[in-house]
Amino acid sequence: MKKFVYVLAIILMVSGVFMGMITKADTAKPQTKATSVGASTGKFTLSMKVHDNPIVSSGKVTMDFTLDASADAIVDSNGLIEVSIPKEIYSTGNLTDLNSDSFTYDHTDKTTDPDRILVYVKPDASFNVGQAWSASFSISFQAVLMRANTTVAADQIFKASYAGQDVSQTLQIQPQQNGTPTLFEKWWHSSVDSDGICLLNPVESQYNTFQLALNIYKDVEINNVTIVDEMPDGLEVDPNPALTTGVDATDKISVDGIRIIKYDANGDRTYVTSQYASDIKFDAKTQKLTVHFDHIAKDEMLLIEYKVSVAHVYDTYVNTATMTSDEYTKTSSDTLRIDGNANFNKVLKKDSRQKYNHDQ
């Protein structure tokens, strides 16, 4: 009997040990391993899209960048987004305007890399606290003047990087071709979409440039020439337009926002507005432009230039100009729309901040 009690006591002691071990294991907090946020974790995705392909001579280039992140993936310790632009294709533009409330311009570096402009942008991590987040920003600039003989790399590589994640896109260039005959044509001097619709920048008129081309390489003589161009509802001629890059601006004046450019046989362009100031009439109320020339010689090639601002947003705008002369009549039209990539981001307004929740 004593032996039985002794064995039973041992069994109870061992059982108690195992029961204690099991109880301890069930009540302990699970152990978690901290992981860094980056491309390998899949917690955020950086993407970019440049819509202006090919890049045209002196045309607008708009880069869109989107950051999709699960909750708490965007933190200040991730650092800055680096945007890399080929230096040889950049002419002018405000690289600090991001068209977004969710990102802050930090600084620009034009010296570290001799071939590239580096723009640094900081995401606002507070938007990502405790919830998934998606937001975008855009940067626009004007490309350099590119004639047929301009030495510019055929492929232009745009890049962006953030916390170990890199994206890039290669765009082609389209130099201005000299020698294309044009009796009269309305030229849109900026970017278009895949359907050929002109893209309006809703903020900066310098990117919304029209040029009415007259007798370009046509080599004809025309008389009693009148050009009429009336803005569609929602668009207004900028009365104080920026000068266009690549045009000799010794003569800087404009008449109610309209300038005249002399176009040479070799493709050089020079402002000559002062010579034709009395020929330009503009009605600010109706937004109607009229330019009259008594005579255009065979070797005279002119561009009537103006830039427009967006006064009211519509789905599309149709802008038509007409040239009449004793010898010819010709009409030229462009269809335009707001460039959604210039002023929209993927952030919806919630409370007093812009936030966007989605499943990850």
Helices and strands as residue ranges (DSSP letters): H 2-27, E 44-50, E 55-56, E 60-69, G 76-78, E 81-86, G 87-89, E 90-92, E 103-109, E 116-123, G 125-128, E 133-143, E 155-162, E 165-174, E 182-188, E 198-200, G 205-207, E 209-216, E 222-230, E 235-237, E 259-263, E 269-271, H 273-276, G 277-279, E 280-283, E 288-296, E 302-310, E 317-324, E 329-338, H 340-343, E 349-350, E 353-354
